[in-house]
Each structure stands twice: as C-alpha cells, then as structure tokens.
Amino acid sequence: MHDDDQTMPPARRRWDPVVKVTHWAVVGAVLANALLTEEGSATHVWIGYALAAVLALRLLWGFVGPAEARFSAFPPNPARALAHVREIRAGGHTRHTSHNPLGALMVYAIWSCLGVVIASGIATAGLPGAVRAERHEPAVATAQVGGEREEEGEKDGREDREGEEQGGLGEVHEAAVNLLYLLIVLHIAGVVFETRRSGRDVVLAMLPGRG
C-alpha cells in the first residue's frame, strides 16, 4: 500500500541558463575592469557597455523568464528578510527555489549599485560613438587671429565646466564601485554561510550544466 501521507521532497533550488550566463558575465566584467583594464581606457569603457547590456537582459528576464527568475518570486521585502534572520537564529530552515528574502535584498542592492556604476561611467565616458570620436579625432589648430582669443576663452570656459561636471561624476562612479565591491564581499559571505547551513545546493544551482 502507498502511504497517502508521505511528504513530498523539498523543492530544489534551480536557475535557468539566462540567469546563470548573466550572473557569470557580470562577475567576469567586474573582475576584468577591476583587475585587467586601466580606468578610463577604451577597453574599460567597452566592458562597461557590455555590462550594461548584460544587466538589461537580466532585468528584462525578471519580467518574462521562468517563475523562479521573475521579480515576483523574490520581491524586496525588509519585513520578510528580518523574519528570515529570526528563523536562522532559531535554527529553522526553509528551502527556497529562488532567492531567500535576505538574499533578495542583496540582489536588488547589487543591481542598483551596478546601475549607478554603469550610468556614472557612461555619463563620464560618453556613448559609444562619442568614445570612438574622442579616440580618433585629431587636434585641429585654429588659423584665424582676430577672433581666435575670444573663441579659445569660451572653449576654455566650457572645458572647465565640463571638467568639473566629469570630476563630480567620477567621484560618484568611484564611490559606487567601492560600494559594489563591499556588496560583493557580503554576497560571497552570505553564499558561504548559506552553503554551510543548507548544503552545496546553493552553489551547485548556479554552476553551468546543473539543472
């Protein structure tokens, strides 16, 4: 006889290929710009554009992707996050097929910080066409003598204002990058903690080839 009261096995955490690809693409882009490229270089800027495209894809996937990848599966909810912390302190354990409430807050924090990093970086470096023009535009000397000094004065004034604006954006960009590094460290610490508490399924679910 079959036992009608037999409990079903707990839901297994799983991520679809788009979530996995975008996750590791973000990791690769952040590591590349942090360790391998020079800040302000063309390579650094183009990696930033690629990062923007990857983040846009992941955010779009939050609306049209599978159930566990959608925003509705892990809404940012501080009250639920606090309840999750209390559950951890009490030794309880609830399996989540998507992010747990505390992890959800971290995900939204990282995405928000990435958005600021990308927006401030693009505002500083310009759009792809502008970057290409700046890299290849030759310096042109003005031949006129009569109005040359006035034009140069106006140009210097514009350049000073643009320099001040870019300096402010650069500070925002640097602060956002430093905050991103802190969030990444906290994220890794959270993954390690959850892995020790819940088992290797937390890490294995994000690896390629794992369902």
Accessible surface in RSA format (square Angstrom, percent):
REM  Atomic radii and reference values for relative SASA: ProtOr
REM  Chains: A
REM  Algorithm: Lee & Richards
REM  Probe-radius: 1.40
REM  Slices: 20
REM RES _ NUM      All-atoms   Total-Side   Main-Chain    Non-polar    All polar
REM                ABS   REL    ABS   REL    ABS   REL    ABS   REL    ABS   REL
RES MET A   1   243.11 125.9 157.46 104.2  85.65 203.9 128.24 109.0 114.87 152.2
RES HIS A   2   174.36  95.3 155.03 107.8  19.33  49.5 105.11 108.3  69.25  80.6
RES ASP A   3    93.10  65.2  75.28  74.9  17.82  42.1  34.24  80.6  58.86  58.7
RES ASP A   4   141.76  99.3 105.23 104.7  36.53  86.4  37.65  88.6 104.10 103.8
RES ASP A   5   124.95  87.5 102.99 102.5  21.95  51.9  33.80  79.5  91.15  90.9
RES GLN A   6   137.56  76.9 116.07  84.8  21.49  51.2  33.15  70.6 104.41  79.2
RES THR A   7   119.87  85.3 101.69 103.1  18.18  43.3  76.77 103.1  43.10  65.2
RES MET A   8   163.60  84.7 143.44  94.9  20.17  48.0 111.91  95.1  51.69  68.5
RES PRO A   9   105.24  76.7  85.63  78.1  19.62  71.3  92.64  76.5  12.61  78.4
RES PRO A  10    90.17  65.7  66.70  60.8  23.47  85.3  78.08  64.5  12.09  75.1
RES ALA A  11    53.93  49.6  36.04  55.6  17.89  40.7  46.63  65.7   7.30  19.3
RES ARG A  12   136.36  57.3 126.88  64.7   9.48  22.6  53.98  73.8  82.39  49.9
RES ARG A  13    25.24  10.6  24.46  12.5   0.78   1.9   3.75   5.1  21.49  13.0
RES ARG A  14   113.09  47.5 113.09  57.7   0.00   0.0  34.79  47.5  78.30  47.5
RES TRP A  15    10.18   4.1   5.63   2.7   4.55  10.7   1.03   0.5   9.15  14.9
RES ASP A  16    11.25   7.9   9.43   9.4   1.83   4.3  11.04  26.0   0.21   0.2
RES PRO A  17   100.97  73.6  98.79  90.1   2.19   8.0 100.97  83.4   0.00   0.0
RES VAL A  18    38.82  25.5  36.26  32.8   2.55   6.1  38.82  33.7   0.00   0.0
RES VAL A  19     6.57   4.3   6.30   5.7   0.27   0.7   6.30   5.5   0.27   0.7
RES LYS A  20    16.01   7.8  15.87   9.7   0.13   0.3  10.33   9.3   5.68   6.0
RES VAL A  21    98.25  64.7  92.05  83.3   6.20  14.9  97.09  84.4   1.17   3.2
RES THR A  22     3.57   2.5   2.91   3.0   0.66   1.6   3.03   4.1   0.54   0.8
RES HIS A  23    54.96  30.0  46.58  32.4   8.38  21.4  43.95  45.3  11.01  12.8
RES TRP A  24   106.54  42.8  98.92  47.9   7.63  17.9  99.11  52.8   7.43  12.1
RES ALA A  25    35.98  33.1  20.08  31.0  15.90  36.2  30.90  43.5   5.08  13.5
RES VAL A  26    26.70  17.6  26.70  24.2   0.00   0.0  26.70  23.2   0.00   0.0
RES VAL A  27    51.69  34.0  47.59  43.1   4.09   9.9  51.69  44.9   0.00   0.0
RES GLY A  28    35.66  44.0   0.00   N/A  35.66  44.0  31.78  87.2   3.88   8.7
RES ALA A  29    15.79  14.5   8.41  13.0   7.38  16.8  12.74  17.9   3.05   8.1
RES VAL A  30    17.30  11.4  12.48  11.3   4.82  11.6  16.33  14.2   0.98   2.6
RES LEU A  31    94.46  52.6  93.97  67.2   0.49   1.2  94.18  66.1   0.28   0.8
RES ALA A  32    20.18  18.6  18.96  29.3   1.22   2.8  19.77  27.8   0.41   1.1
RES ASN A  33    29.52  20.4  21.32  20.6   8.20  19.7  11.60  27.9  17.92  17.3
RES ALA A  34    42.58  39.2  11.31  17.5  31.28  71.1  15.05  21.2  27.53  72.9
RES LEU A  35   134.97  75.2 101.59  72.7  33.38  83.9 105.76  74.3  29.21  78.6
RES LEU A  36   149.74  83.4 113.43  81.1  36.32  91.3 118.49  83.2  31.26  84.1
RES THR A  37    28.70  20.4   6.65   6.7  22.06  52.6  13.40  18.0  15.30  23.1
RES GLU A  38   136.33  78.3 124.40  94.1  11.93  28.4  46.99  90.9  89.34  72.9
RES GLU A  39   128.37  73.7 105.99  80.2  22.38  53.3  41.02  79.4  87.35  71.3
RES GLY A  40    47.46  58.5   0.00   N/A  47.46  58.5  33.10  90.8  14.36  32.2
RES SER A  41    35.33  29.9  24.43  32.6  10.90  25.1  33.67  71.7   1.66   2.3
RES ALA A  42    36.34  33.4  32.46  50.1   3.88   8.8  32.46  45.7   3.88  10.3
RES THR A  43    79.82  56.8  74.86  75.9   4.97  11.8  41.98  56.4  37.84  57.2
RES HIS A  44    29.69  16.2  29.29  20.4   0.40   1.0  22.39  23.1   7.30   8.5
RES VAL A  45    14.62   9.6   9.58   8.7   5.03  12.1  13.64  11.8   0.98   2.7
RES TRP A  46   105.96  42.5 101.81  49.3   4.15   9.7  86.85  46.3  19.11  31.0
RES ILE A  47    36.54  20.8  35.25  26.3   1.29   3.1  36.51  26.3   0.02   0.1
RES GLY A  48    18.59  22.9   0.00   N/A  18.59  22.9  18.58  51.0   0.01   0.0
RES TYR A  49    28.24  13.2  21.36  12.2   6.88  17.9  22.56  17.0   5.68   7.0
RES ALA A  50    55.03  50.6  46.29  71.4   8.74  19.9  54.14  76.2   0.89   2.3
RES LEU A  51    11.22   6.2  10.77   7.7   0.45   1.1  11.15   7.8   0.07   0.2
RES ALA A  52    26.47  24.3  20.90  32.3   5.57  12.7  22.05  31.1   4.42  11.7
RES ALA A  53    65.20  60.0  50.91  78.6  14.29  32.5  59.13  83.3   6.07  16.1
RES VAL A  54    31.92  21.0  30.17  27.3   1.75   4.2  31.92  27.7   0.00   0.0
RES LEU A  55    12.58   7.0  12.47   8.9   0.11   0.3  12.58   8.8   0.00   0.0
RES ALA A  56    58.83  54.1  49.47  76.3   9.36  21.3  54.30  76.5   4.53  12.0
RES LEU A  57    80.93  45.1  75.88  54.3   5.05  12.7  79.89  56.1   1.04   2.8
RES ARG A  58    13.06   5.5  13.06   6.7   0.00   0.0   7.99  10.9   5.07   3.1
RES LEU A  59    66.57  37.1  66.51  47.6   0.06   0.2  66.57  46.8   0.00   0.0
RES LEU A  60   103.09  57.4  99.01  70.8   4.08  10.3 102.16  71.7   0.93   2.5
RES TRP A  61    58.63  23.5  58.63  28.4   0.00   0.0  58.63  31.3   0.00   0.0
RES GLY A  62     2.66   3.3   0.00   N/A   2.66   3.3   0.00   0.0   2.66   6.0
RES PHE A  63   135.86  68.0 120.84  74.8  15.03  39.1 123.76  75.0  12.10  34.6
RES VAL A  64    85.28  56.1  65.47  59.3  19.81  47.7  67.14  58.3  18.14  49.2
RES GLY A  65     3.22   4.0   0.00   N/A   3.22   4.0   1.75   4.8   1.47   3.3
RES PRO A  66    47.83  34.9  34.07  31.1  13.76  50.0  47.07  38.9   0.76   4.7
RES ALA A  67    78.46  72.1  65.83 101.6  12.63  28.7  70.00  98.6   8.45  22.4
RES GLU A  68    18.01  10.3  14.85  11.2   3.16   7.5   5.74  11.1  12.27  10.0
RES ALA A  69     0.00   0.0   0.00   0.0   0.00   0.0   0.00   0.0   0.00   0.0
RES ARG A  70    95.81  40.2  95.81  48.8   0.00   0.0  13.61  18.6  82.20  49.8
RES PHE A  71    41.28  20.7  40.07  24.8   1.21   3.1  40.22  24.4   1.06   3.0
RES SER A  72    96.70  81.7  64.44  86.0  32.26  74.3  56.63 120.6  40.08  56.1
RES ALA A  73    40.57  37.3  11.91  18.4  28.65  65.2  22.55  31.8  18.02  47.7
RES PHE A  74     3.50   1.8   0.00   0.0   3.50   9.1   3.50   2.1   0.00   0.0
RES PRO A  75    51.96  37.9  48.14  43.9   3.81  13.9  48.85  40.3   3.11  19.3
RES PRO A  76    75.52  55.0  57.32  52.3  18.20  66.2  57.32  47.3  18.20 113.1
RES ASN A  77    49.53  34.2  47.51  45.9   2.02   4.9   4.96  11.9  44.57  43.1
RES PRO A  78    89.00  64.9  88.18  80.4   0.82   3.0  88.78  73.3   0.23   1.4
RES ALA A  79    68.45  62.9  59.08  91.2   9.37  21.3  63.26  89.1   5.19  13.8
RES ARG A  80   111.33  46.7 107.45  54.8   3.88   9.2  40.81  55.8  70.52  42.7
RES ALA A  81     3.04   2.8   3.00   4.6   0.04   0.1   3.04   4.3   0.00   0.0
RES LEU A  82   109.75  61.1 109.21  78.1   0.54   1.4 109.22  76.7   0.53   1.4
RES ALA A  83    44.43  40.9  39.04  60.2   5.40  12.3  39.59  55.8   4.84  12.8
RES HIS A  84     8.75   4.8   4.26   3.0   4.49  11.5   5.43   5.6   3.32   3.9
RES VAL A  85    51.53  33.9  51.53  46.7   0.00   0.0  51.53  44.8   0.00   0.0
RES ARG A  86   148.12  62.2 143.58  73.2   4.54  10.8  68.98  94.3  79.14  48.0
RES GLU A  87    47.38  27.2  40.07  30.3   7.30  17.4  26.01  50.3  21.37  17.4
RES ILE A  88    36.28  20.6  25.47  19.0  10.81  26.0  25.47  18.3  10.81  29.3
RES ARG A  89   204.63  85.9 164.87  84.0  39.77  94.7  50.91  69.6 153.72  93.2
RES ALA A  90    89.82  82.6  47.05  72.6  42.77  97.3  60.07  84.6  29.76  78.8
RES GLY A  91    66.04  81.4   0.00   N/A  66.04  81.4  35.46  97.3  30.58  68.5
RES GLY A  92    26.70  32.9   0.00   N/A  26.70  32.9  26.07  71.5   0.63   1.4
RES HIS A  93    85.81  46.9  53.26  37.0  32.55  83.3  50.30  51.8  35.51  41.3
RES THR A  94    66.15  47.1  60.69  61.5   5.46  13.0  46.97  63.1  19.18  29.0
RES ARG A  95    99.24  41.7  75.28  38.4  23.96  57.0  18.09  24.7  81.15  49.2
RES HIS A  96    38.49  21.0  32.27  22.4   6.22  15.9  21.07  21.7  17.42  20.3
RES THR A  97    58.12  41.3  54.62  55.4   3.50   8.3  28.76  38.6  29.36  44.4
RES SER A  98     6.13   5.2   4.87   6.5   1.25   2.9   4.87  10.4   1.25   1.8
RES HIS A  99    39.33  21.5  32.27  22.4   7.06  18.1  15.94  16.4  23.39  27.2
RES ASN A 100    16.41  11.3  15.57  15.0   0.84   2.0   0.30   0.7  16.11  15.6
RES PRO A 101    15.01  10.9   9.50   8.7   5.51  20.0  14.83  12.2   0.18   1.1
RES LEU A 102    78.07  43.5  75.07  53.7   3.00   7.5  75.15  52.8   2.92   7.9
RES GLY A 103    23.38  28.8   0.00   N/A  23.38  28.8  22.41  61.5   0.97   2.2
RES ALA A 104     0.61   0.6   0.61   0.9   0.00   0.0   0.61   0.9   0.00   0.0
RES LEU A 105    55.28  30.8  50.40  36.1   4.88  12.3  50.88  35.7   4.40  11.8
RES MET A 106    39.41  20.4  35.91  23.8   3.51   8.3  38.47  32.7   0.95   1.3
RES VAL A 107    15.38  10.1  14.13  12.8   1.26   3.0  15.38  13.4   0.00   0.0
RES TYR A 108    45.04  21.0  44.25  25.2   0.79   2.1  43.44  32.6   1.60   2.0
RES ALA A 109    38.55  35.4  27.26  42.1  11.29  25.7  35.89  50.5   2.66   7.0
RES ILE A 110    23.51  13.4  23.51  17.5   0.00   0.0  23.51  16.9   0.00   0.0
RES TRP A 111    36.34  14.6  32.72  15.8   3.62   8.5  15.17   8.1  21.18  34.4
RES SER A 112    73.08  61.8  60.02  80.1  13.05  30.1  41.56  88.5  31.52  44.2
RES CYS A 113     7.96   6.0   2.70   3.0   5.26  12.4   6.61  16.8   1.35   1.5
RES LEU A 114     1.41   0.8   1.41   1.0   0.00   0.0   1.41   1.0   0.00   0.0
RES GLY A 115    28.43  35.1   0.00   N/A  28.43  35.1  25.04  68.7   3.38   7.6
RES VAL A 116    70.17  46.2  66.67  60.4   3.50   8.4  69.53  60.4   0.64   1.7
RES VAL A 117    14.59   9.6  14.29  12.9   0.31   0.7  14.29  12.4   0.31   0.8
RES ILE A 118    20.45  11.6  14.97  11.2   5.48  13.2  20.20  14.5   0.25   0.7
RES ALA A 119    61.04  56.1  50.29  77.6  10.75  24.5  57.12  80.4   3.91  10.4
RES SER A 120     6.76   5.7   3.13   4.2   3.63   8.4   6.13  13.1   0.63   0.9
RES GLY A 121    18.69  23.0   0.00   N/A  18.69  23.0  16.59  45.5   2.10   4.7
RES ILE A 122    47.62  27.1  45.63  34.0   1.99   4.8  46.38  33.4   1.24   3.4
RES ALA A 123    56.39  51.8  26.75  41.3  29.65  67.4  38.53  54.3  17.86  47.3
RES THR A 124    45.88  32.6  38.09  38.6   7.79  18.6  38.09  51.2   7.79  11.8
RES ALA A 125    23.82  21.9  13.14  20.3  10.67  24.3  21.99  31.0   1.82   4.8
RES GLY A 126    20.83  25.7   0.00   N/A  20.83  25.7  20.62  56.6   0.21   0.5
RES LEU A 127   121.49  67.7 119.95  85.8   1.54   3.9 119.95  84.2   1.54   4.2
RES PRO A 128    47.52  34.6  47.52  43.3   0.00   0.0  47.52  39.2   0.00   0.0
RES GLY A 129    41.13  50.7   0.00   N/A  41.13  50.7  29.89  82.0  11.23  25.2
RES ALA A 130    45.50  41.8  33.85  52.2  11.65  26.5  41.29  58.2   4.20  11.1
RES VAL A 131     1.23   0.8   1.23   1.1   0.00   0.0   1.23   1.1   0.00   0.0
RES ARG A 132   129.97  54.6 126.30  64.4   3.67   8.7  54.58  74.6  75.39  45.7
RES ALA A 133    52.28  48.1  42.81  66.1   9.47  21.5  51.99  73.2   0.29   0.8
RES GLU A 134   110.13  63.2  84.72  64.1  25.41  60.5  35.35  68.4  74.78  61.1
RES ARG A 135   105.89  44.5  72.31  36.9  33.58  80.0  45.00  61.5  60.89  36.9
RES HIS A 136   140.21  76.6 114.45  79.5  25.77  65.9  90.07  92.8  50.14  58.3
RES GLU A 137   126.98  72.9 100.44  76.0  26.55  63.2  33.77  65.3  93.21  76.1
RES PRO A 138    98.83  72.0  84.60  77.1  14.23  51.7  95.17  78.6   3.66  22.8
RES ALA A 139   110.31 101.4  69.68 107.5  40.64  92.4  80.22 113.0  30.10  79.7
RES VAL A 140   126.72  83.4  94.39  85.5  32.32  77.9  97.91  85.1  28.80  78.1
RES ALA A 141    97.14  89.3  66.45 102.5  30.69  69.8  74.51 104.9  22.62  59.9
RES THR A 142    63.64  45.3  41.81  42.4  21.82  52.0  16.78  22.5  46.86  70.8
RES ALA A 143    92.97  85.5  63.25  97.6  29.72  67.6  72.73 102.4  20.24  53.6
RES GLN A 144   116.74  65.3 109.94  80.3   6.80  16.2  54.27 115.5  62.47  47.4
RES VAL A 145   125.75  82.7 114.94 104.1  10.82  26.1 114.94  99.9  10.82  29.3
RES GLY A 146    77.76  95.9   0.00   N/A  77.76  95.9  44.48 122.1  33.28  74.5
RES GLY A 147    35.29  43.5   0.00   N/A  35.29  43.5  26.89  73.8   8.40  18.8
RES GLU A 148    42.35  24.3  42.12  31.9   0.23   0.6   5.62  10.9  36.74  30.0
RES ARG A 149   207.13  87.0 197.39 100.6   9.74  23.2  69.85  95.5 137.28  83.2
RES GLU A 150   123.29  70.8 110.61  83.7  12.68  30.2  46.84  90.6  76.46  62.4
RES GLU A 151   100.46  57.7  96.75  73.2   3.71   8.8  39.30  76.0  61.17  49.9
RES GLU A 152    81.33  46.7  80.31  60.8   1.01   2.4  27.88  53.9  53.45  43.6
RES GLY A 153    42.73  52.7   0.00   N/A  42.73  52.7  32.55  89.3  10.18  22.8
RES GLU A 154    96.09  55.2  84.98  64.3  11.11  26.4  39.47  76.3  56.62  46.2
RES LYS A 155   109.35  53.3 109.35  67.1   0.00   0.0  53.47  48.1  55.88  59.5
RES ASP A 156    77.44  54.2  76.55  76.2   0.89   2.1  23.32  54.9  54.12  54.0
RES GLY A 157    24.12  29.7   0.00   N/A  24.12  29.7  23.11  63.4   1.01   2.3
RES ARG A 158   114.62  48.1 113.95  58.1   0.68   1.6  43.95  60.1  70.67  42.8
RES GLU A 159    85.77  49.2  77.39  58.5   8.39  20.0  32.22  62.3  53.55  43.7
RES ASP A 160    93.74  65.7  86.90  86.5   6.84  16.2  26.98  63.5  66.76  66.6
RES ARG A 161   138.98  58.4 137.88  70.3   1.10   2.6  63.15  86.3  75.83  46.0
RES GLU A 162    97.00  55.7  96.39  72.9   0.62   1.5  32.34  62.6  64.66  52.8
RES GLY A 163    41.73  51.5   0.00   N/A  41.73  51.5  32.63  89.5   9.10  20.4
RES GLU A 164   132.49  76.1 113.53  85.9  18.96  45.1  48.89  94.6  83.60  68.3
RES GLU A 165   115.93  66.6 104.90  79.4  11.02  26.2  44.44  86.0  71.49  58.4
RES GLN A 166    83.84  46.9  80.69  59.0   3.15   7.5  15.20  32.4  68.64  52.1
RES GLY A 167    38.24  47.2   0.00   N/A  38.24  47.2  35.35  97.0   2.88   6.5
RES GLY A 168    34.70  42.8   0.00   N/A  34.70  42.8  31.14  85.4   3.57   8.0
RES LEU A 169    57.92  32.3  56.95  40.7   0.97   2.4  56.96  40.0   0.96   2.6
RES GLY A 170    26.60  32.8   0.00   N/A  26.60  32.8  23.49  64.5   3.12   7.0
RES GLU A 171   125.35  72.0 119.03  90.1   6.32  15.0  41.73  80.7  83.62  68.3
RES VAL A 172    75.03  49.4  70.24  63.6   4.79  11.5  74.23  64.5   0.80   2.2
RES HIS A 173    27.42  15.0  27.42  19.1   0.00   0.0  19.70  20.3   7.72   9.0
RES GLU A 174   105.95  60.8 103.44  78.3   2.51   6.0  28.72  55.5  77.24  63.1
RES ALA A 175    61.92  56.9  51.25  79.1  10.67  24.3  57.40  80.8   4.52  12.0
RES ALA A 176     8.52   7.8   3.86   6.0   4.66  10.6   7.98  11.2   0.54   1.4
RES VAL A 177    30.08  19.8  30.08  27.2   0.00   0.0  30.08  26.1   0.00   0.0
RES ASN A 178    83.60  57.7  75.74  73.2   7.86  18.9  26.19  63.0  57.42  55.5
RES LEU A 179    88.78  49.4  84.04  60.1   4.74  11.9  87.98  61.8   0.80   2.1
RES LEU A 180     5.85   3.3   5.85   4.2   0.00   0.0   5.85   4.1   0.00   0.0
RES TYR A 181    85.49  39.9  83.89  47.7   1.59   4.1  70.93  53.3  14.55  17.9
RES LEU A 182    97.29  54.2  92.64  66.3   4.64  11.7  96.61  67.9   0.67   1.8
RES LEU A 183    21.30  11.9  21.30  15.2   0.00   0.0  21.30  15.0   0.00   0.0
RES ILE A 184    48.75  27.7  48.75  36.3   0.00   0.0  48.75  35.1   0.00   0.0
RES VAL A 185    93.06  61.2  91.37  82.7   1.69   4.1  92.07  80.0   0.99   2.7
RES LEU A 186    87.83  48.9  81.48  58.3   6.35  16.0  81.55  57.3   6.28  16.9
RES HIS A 187    55.67  30.4  52.96  36.8   2.70   6.9  39.89  41.1  15.78  18.4
RES ILE A 188    97.59  55.5  96.83  72.1   0.76   1.8  97.59  70.3   0.00   0.0
RES ALA A 189    55.54  51.1  44.39  68.5  11.15  25.4  50.98  71.8   4.55  12.1
RES GLY A 190    36.90  45.5   0.00   N/A  36.90  45.5  33.38  91.6   3.52   7.9
RES VAL A 191    44.82  29.5  42.48  38.5   2.33   5.6  43.99  38.2   0.83   2.2
RES VAL A 192    79.85  52.5  77.40  70.1   2.45   5.9  79.79  69.3   0.05   0.1
RES PHE A 193   100.90  50.5  98.12  60.8   2.78   7.2 100.32  60.8   0.58   1.7
RES GLU A 194    16.87   9.7  16.87  12.8   0.00   0.0   8.52  16.5   8.35   6.8
RES THR A 195    29.13  20.7  25.83  26.2   3.30   7.9  25.73  34.6   3.41   5.2
RES ARG A 196   204.55  85.9 166.21  84.7  38.35  91.3  51.70  70.7 152.85  92.6
RES ARG A 197    66.73  28.0  32.08  16.4  34.65  82.5  37.45  51.2  29.29  17.7
RES SER A 198    22.60  19.1   6.63   8.8  15.97  36.8  11.67  24.9  10.92  15.3
RES GLY A 199    32.62  40.2   0.00   N/A  32.62  40.2  30.65  84.1   1.97   4.4
RES ARG A 200   170.43  71.6 164.82  84.0   5.62  13.4  62.12  84.9 108.31  65.6
RES ASP A 201    29.19  20.4  25.23  25.1   3.96   9.4  19.04  44.8  10.15  10.1
RES VAL A 202    23.05  15.2  16.07  14.5   6.99  16.8  16.07  14.0   6.99  18.9
RES VAL A 203    60.33  39.7  56.65  51.3   3.68   8.9  60.02  52.2   0.30   0.8
RES LEU A 204    33.62  18.7  33.56  24.0   0.05   0.1  33.62  23.6   0.00   0.0
RES ALA A 205     2.29   2.1   0.00   0.0   2.29   5.2   2.25   3.2   0.04   0.1
RES MET A 206    25.95  13.4  25.95  17.2   0.00   0.0  25.95  22.1   0.00   0.0
RES LEU A 207    60.24  33.6  60.24  43.1   0.00   0.0  60.24  42.3   0.00   0.0
RES PRO A 208   105.03  76.5  84.80  77.3  20.22  73.5  87.89  72.6  17.14 106.5
RES GLY A 209    86.61 106.8   0.00   N/A  86.61 106.8  44.40 121.8  42.21  94.5
RES ARG A 210   107.26  45.0 103.55  52.8   3.72   8.8  11.61  15.9  95.65  58.0
RES GLY A 211    53.24  65.7   0.00   N/A  53.24  65.7  43.81 120.2   9.43  21.1
END  Absolute sums over single chains surface
CHAIN  1 A    13823.0      11203.4       2619.6       8971.4       4851.6
END  Absolute sums over all chains
TOTAL         13823.0      11203.4       2619.6       8971.4       4851.6
